[in-house]
Amino acid sequence: MQPTNFPNFLLKISKTPLRVLDACIPNSSYIALDLSENNKELQAIDVSSSSKLETYITNYISKHDGKIAFGGYNEVRTIYKRSHYFNEETAKERNIHIGMDLWCDANTPIFAPLDATVHSFKNNTNFGDYGPTIILKHHVKDVEFYTLYGHLSLASIENLKVNQVFKQGEPLGFLGDATVNGDYPPHLHFQIIKDLEGFSGDYPGVCNKADLYFYLNNCPDPNLLLKLDF
């Protein structure tokens, strides 16, 4: 069963913010970060270097007295040009991000935002890919949907089992570093998915312009749950 207005359903699941990071961290510690092609500061950064991009993000968070940078939903980015994984065909270049990124330190614990079972998990090892990834299945008021957690540590999936139960707020895993997470600064890619389309342990987190309408409908804004700037 799916509601006629899935985004509105997600928004109303909880009046208070749901959390994939430590629930004690207030919204005021989350700093919005623009990594789009419109950010002119990035033109002076070698974004193909995970260490240089990490320095930029770390300095940005510090400058704004925050703990975590967040953003990226429906954001057109140039950082994917470094990877053939996103650009095998020029006409179908994938450069629009359809999840939310939460940028913070490696080994930061990740928590289940809602009661869930493990649908699938996988180490997606392409350059620029997710690295270790977990997909959770949720049932809320007879509605089934999924959430994806990318760029985790290898330890996060080592002892995991399909159908394993996680209660809301229970630790799910930890963030990985650039050596395992697709060569990115440490961050969580968090994505809501209505229809997994048969995928297992993986689902596109970046799409091209031609497919954008479908993916925005199938993967609504994660901030409907997290409510970071509401």
Secondary structure, 3 states (H helix, E strand, C coil): CCCCCHHHHHHHCCCCCCCCCCCCCCHHHEEECCCCCCCHHHHHCCCCCHHHHHHHHHHHHHHCCCCEEEECCCEECCHHHHCHHHCCCHHHCCCEECCEEEECCCCCEEECCCCEEEEEEEEECCCCCCEEEEEEEEEECCEEEEEEEECECCHHHHCCCCCCEECCCCEEEEECCCCCCCCCCCEEEEEEECCCCCCCCCCCCEECHHHHHHHHHHCCCCHHHHCCCC
